[in-house]
C-alpha cells in the first residue's frame, strides 16, 4: 500500500499559533513501525501544502482538538476520492464516535501497539472501525523515527529547524484542565537513557526540541540523560514545569548539556488557583526564585499563563503583569482557559450548566474565545482584562524594560536577535488575535442564579 501520514495545520489567518516550527516525532515513529512492503510519505502542513492528487491507498491523520475541523476537511476530501482514512491522536481518543463520522478507522490511545496490525488489516481489506491499545506502550526498544521522510523540512529562515526527540510519556498530575493523563496515562514512563543518547547522536542537526509534555519529572533519569548529553554538544529547548527550579544540580546539568530555553507553565500567579493546579501546588520555591534560578543558568523562559480559573479574580491581570516585568520574563504566552473535551474541567462546566458551546471545536471559533461562564469575575472583566494585559505585556515600553534587564542568555548577539525577533512576532500575532470578536462576553454574570 501507499500510505500518507498527515499532520494538519491551521489555514485561517486569525489563529495565534506559534511561529516556531519543529520536526515532529509521532509520524516518523509510525512510519518506522509500518510493516515492510508498504511505502510511506509524511505531510506536515506547517511546512508545505498537501498534494491531494497524489496516488495513495490510505491516509493517517493525527488530530488535535483545535485542528479537528481542518483534519475532518482533509479526511472528507480523501474519502470522496475513495481513499481509506485513519485518525488518531488526542481528539479521536476522547471522541472516537465523532471522528468516525469522517474516518474509516480510529485509533484510541497510543498507536504504537496497534499500528502494524491496522496496516496489515487495511492491506487485506479487513480494517476494523476502532483500534484500541489495551496497554501503555513500552518505551524500551522503540525504532528510530523515519526522519529521512522529513528531509525537505530542515530549515526556517536559514536556521535549522529543531528536531523533535521524545524521552518520556505520561503525567502523574491530574490537572482538571488537561487530558494528558487520560490519553497517555498517569504513569510517567521514560525511555532507556542509552537509547535516547544513541538517537540524539544520530541526528544531523545541532538543534533539538524535547517533545515531552513534562521533561525531567524523573530527576534521576533526567540527570543521567543530561550528563551523557554533554559530550554531544547539542543545543536544545523543551517544555517543563516550574518544579525543575527546585533542583540546582539538575539545572546545572541542563545548562552544561546545551539547554537554551524552556516553555514553563506558570498558569496563575494567584495562590488559590495554584493550589488547584496540582503540578505547582506544593512548589518548594516561589515563582520569582524559580525565574532567578532559570536566568542564572542562562535559560530563556517562555512563561505560559492561563486566565479564567474559578478561584481567580480580576486582580490577576495586574498581578501577572507585575510578575512578568519584575522577573524579566523573556517571552510571555497568555491564554484564556479552554474547556477541552475529555478533561474534568469540560465535564464539570457541562454539569454546572456553565458551558456555552458544547462542541466549540466544530464551530470555527478563533483561539482564546471564552466558551463558559466565569465564576470569579464577569465575562466582560475576563475578556477586557485579558486584552489589556496582552497590550501591556507586549507594549514597546514593556519589551524595552524586559530587554534592558537582560538575563545572561540574551547578552550574546544571537540571544539579542532571538529576543527581539520572538517578541515582535508574538506581539504581532497577539495584537492581531485581539481583533477577533468575543461572541459570549457579557452573556453571563457570576451573580446570576444557576
N, C-alpha and C positions, 0 to 999 in steps of 0.2 A: 504493500500500500504506500501511497504518497500521503504523508501526514504533515499538516501545517499546525504549528503551535503559535497562538496569538496572545499578546498582552495588549489589551485596548488602552487607549489614551484619550483624554477628553479633547473633543474637537471644538467646543464652544469657546467664545472669546471672553466670557465673564467668569471664567474659573480663576482661582488663585493658587493653582498647583505650583509646586516648586519648579524653578528654572533649572535646578540641578538634575543631571541625568546620570544614571549609573547602569552598569550591566547587571541585570538580574541573575539570580542563580536558579530560580524554580524551573523555568522552562528548559534551560540547558541540562538540568538534572533529569527531567523527564525524558529528554532526548537521549541521554546516556542510558536510561533504563528501558528504552524501546528495544524489543527483541530484534535479532538480526533479520535481514530480509526486507526491511522497510526503509524508506528514505524520509528524512525529517528536515523541514525548514522552520525557522523561527522568525516571527514578525513582531517587532517592538514598535508600536505606533508612535511612541515618544521620539523615535529616531527617524522612521521612514514610513510612508503610507503602504498599505497592503495592496497587493496586486490581486484583485478579486477574480481576474480571469486566469490565474494560474491553475494548472491542472492538478487537482488534489482529490483524494478519496475520503479523507477525514480531517476535520478541523477540531483542535482542542483549544478552548478559551479559558484563561484564568480570570476570575471575576471578583473585583472589589465592589462593595455596595455602592459607592459614589460613582462607579463606572458601569453599573448594571444596565442602564439604558443603552449606552454605547455598545456593550457586549451583546445585548439582545438584538440590536440592529444588525451587527455583524453576523450573528448566528442565523437570523431570519433570512438574510441575503444569501448565505451559503446553502441553507436548506431549500430555498426556492430553486437553486441550481442542482438539487439532488445530492448534495454533499452531506455526509453524516457529521453531526456536531456533538461534541462532548464538552461539558462545562465542569469546572472545578474551582476551588478557592474558597475564601471565607463566605461569600454571599450564597453560592449554591449549597454550601454546607449547612447554613442556618435556614435557608428557604429552598429546599430541593424541589418541591412541587411547583413553585413559581418558575424556577429555572427550567423545569421540564416542559413548560409551555413553549420554550424556544430551543430546546435541545433534544437530541435523541437519547442521550445518556448523561447522567450526573454523577460525579464523584463526591461523596460525602466524607469529609475528613482528609487526612493526609493521603496523597495519591500514590506514594512510592510502593505500597504493598499491593495495590490493585491494578496499576497501570499496565504491566506486562500482560496480565490476563485480559484486561479490557481490549488491548490492541489485538491479541490473538482472537478474541471473540468477534471483534469487528471484521477482521480479515476473513473469518469463516461465516460471516452473516448471522452470528448468534449473539450480538451485543445485547446486554441487559439494559433495563431502564436506569437502575441505581446500582452503583458500586460503593459499598460501604466497608471501610477498613475496620476490621474487628479489634485491632490493637495499634498502639502507637508505634511509629517507625523506629526501628533500631538504628541509631545514627552511626553505628560502627560499620565500617566496610562499604559505605556509600561510594558509588563510582564517581570519578571525576567528571564534573559537568562538561557538556559539549560546548565549550566556549568558542570553538572554531566556527560554530554556526552563527556567531555574533561578530565575525571578523570585520564586517562593514560598519560596526558601531563602536569605533575606538576613540574618536576624537570629537571634542566640542570646542569650537572656537580656537583650535590649535592646541588644546590641552587634552591630555589623555583622560578619558572617562574612567572614573573609579570602577574597579571590577568587584562585583559582589561576592562575598565569601560568607558561608554560614558556619558558626561554631556551636550553636545551641538552639534548642526549641523549647516551647512551653513557658509558662509563667506561674509561679506558685501563688501570686497575688490574685485576688478575685475582685478587682475594682468593678464597681457597678456599671460603669460606662464602657467597659471593654469586654470583648468576647474572645480574646486570645486563649484564655484558659479553656473555654468551651470547644474551640476549634482545633487547638494544638495541644491541649492538655494542661492540667495544673502541675504536672511533674516537670521539673526543669531538667532537661536532658542535654548532655554535652557529647560532642564527638571526641574520639581519641586525639590527644594533642598531636601525636606524630602524624596522623592523617591530615590534620589541618595544616601543619607546617609543610608537609610534602606538597599539598595543593597550592599553598601560597608561593612556595619556591618554584612551582611550575608555571606560574602566571608571568607573562612577559610584560608586566606593567609595574611601575613603582607605586601606583596608587590603588589602595584597597578600601572598600567600604564593607564593614561587617553588618550583615543584614539581620542579625539577631534582634528580636524585639526588646530584649533586656540583656545587654552584654555584661558579663562579669558577675552574675549573681552567685555563681560558684567561685568563691575567691581563690581557693587552692588551684582550681583548673585555670582560672584567668592568669594567675601569677606564673604558672608553669608555661602557659601559652606565650605570654608576653616576653618572658625570659628567653625562650627559644626563638622568638621572632627577632631579637636584637641583631644577630648577625645577618639577617636577610635584608636589612636596610630598606624597609618599605615605609611609605607614609600612609597613614590610614585615618578614616573617620568612622564614627559609629553613633548609635543611639543608646543611651543608658539612663539609669536612674540617678537621682541626687545622692543616693547612698554610696556611690563609688567614692565620694569625697571623704567618707568615714575612714578610709584606709590609706594613709600616706604612702606605705610601701607599695601598694597596688598602683597608686597614681604615678609614683616614680618609675615603675616598670612600664607603665603605659607610655610615659614620655620617652624613655630610652628605646622602646620598640617602634617609635615613629608616630605616635598619636598626634594629630594636628587639631582635632576638634571633636565635639560631641553635641548631639541633639539631646537635651535634657528636659524631661517633662516635670517642670515645677508645679504645673497645674493651677495652684492657687496660693496666694500669699496670706490668706485668712486662715487662722488656726482651726476654726471649727470645720472648715472644709478639708483641711489637711488631715484631720482626724478621721474623716470619712474615706479618704483615698489611701488604701492600705499600703501602697508602695512607699508612701512618705510619712506614714502615721507615726512611726517610732524612730525618726531620724536622731542620730547622736550628734549631729552638727546642724546649726541653723543655716538658712539659705545664704546669708551673707558670708559665713565662714566657708561654706561649700564653694561659692564663687571665688573667694580669695584663694583657696587651695587649687582650684582648677586653673586660675590665671597664673598662679605661682609656677605651675608646671608648663605654662605656655600654651594651654589649650584654648582655642576659640570656642565659645559656647553659644549655641543657638538655643535660647530658653523658650520653652513652649508653655503657654498659659491658656486655660480654658475658662470661660465665663458662663454663668447661669446655674451653678450648683445651688441646691436648695438652701444651704447654710450661708451663702454669700449675700451680702447687702451691697447697696450702691457705692459704698466707700471703697470697694475692692478696686475700682479703676484708678483712683488717685493713689492708693497704696501700692498697686502694681507699678505704676509709673515711677513712684519714689524708689522702689527696689531696682527697677531697670536702670535708672540713672545712677543711683549710688553704687551699684555693683558693677557699673560699666559693662552691662550686658552687650555682647558682641553683635548678635543678631536676635531678633525677637519674633516669635510666632504667636499670634493672637487668634484665638478661635472661639466661636460660640458653641456651647455644648450641643452635641448632636446625638439624639437617641437612635443608635444603630440597632437594627433587628438582631435578635439573638442575645442582647445584653439584658441584664437585670433592670437597668435603667429604662429601657424600652417597655418592658413588661410592667414595671411599676407605674410609669406615667400613663400607660394604657388603662391599667386597672383603676387609677385615680381619676380618670376622665380628663387628664391634662394634656394628652397628645392631640394636637390639632390636625395632623395629617398622618394616617396610619401607614400609608405606602409612599412616603415622600420621595423615595429614591426612583419612583416611576413617573414623577410629575415634572421633572425637568427644572426643579428649583436650583439656583446657584448655590455654591458653598456658603456656609455660615448664615443660612436662613434660619430664623427662630421657628421651631416646629412645635413648641409646647408652652404651656402657661408657667412662667417662673413663679417661685414661691417667696424668695427673699426680697424681691423688687418687682416693679411692674414691667411689663414687656417693653414699654417705651423707655423706661430707665435703663433696662439692659441694652437695648439696641442703641440708644443715644450715647450711653457710657462707653460702649464698645467702639463706636465710631470715633468718639472724642479721643479715646486712648490711642487708637491707631494713628490719628493725625498728630497727637502729641509725641508719641514714641518715635515716629518717623518724620518729624519736622526737621528741617535743616539745622535748626539750633540744637535739637537733641542729638542728632547724628554727629555734630561737631563736638559737643561736650563729651560724648562717649568716645569719640576718636581721640580727643586730647588726653583722655585718661587711659591711654593705650596700655594694654597688657603686653607681656613680652612677645607673644606670637605676632603682634602687629608691628613690631619695631623693624622687621625686615621689609625690604621693598615689596616682596611677594605678599607679605601679610598686609601691608598698607593697601596694595591694589585689591586684594581679596575683600578687605573690609569695605572699601568704597564701592566696589562692583556689586557685592552681595546686598548691601544695604540699599543702594539706589534701585536695584532691580526689585527688591522686596517692597520698597516704598511704592514703586510704580504699580506693582500688582495689587497691593492692598488698597491704595487710593482708587484704583480703577474698580475694584470689587465693591467699595463703599457706595458706588453709584447704583448697585443693584437694589431693587425695591425690597422692603421687608413686609410682605403681604399680611402678616399676622400681628404686627406691632399694634398695640392698643386693643387687641381682641379681648384680653382678659385683664383683670386687676386682682392681685393676690388677696384682697379683702372680700372679693365676691364669694358667695357660698358655692360649694361644690355641688 
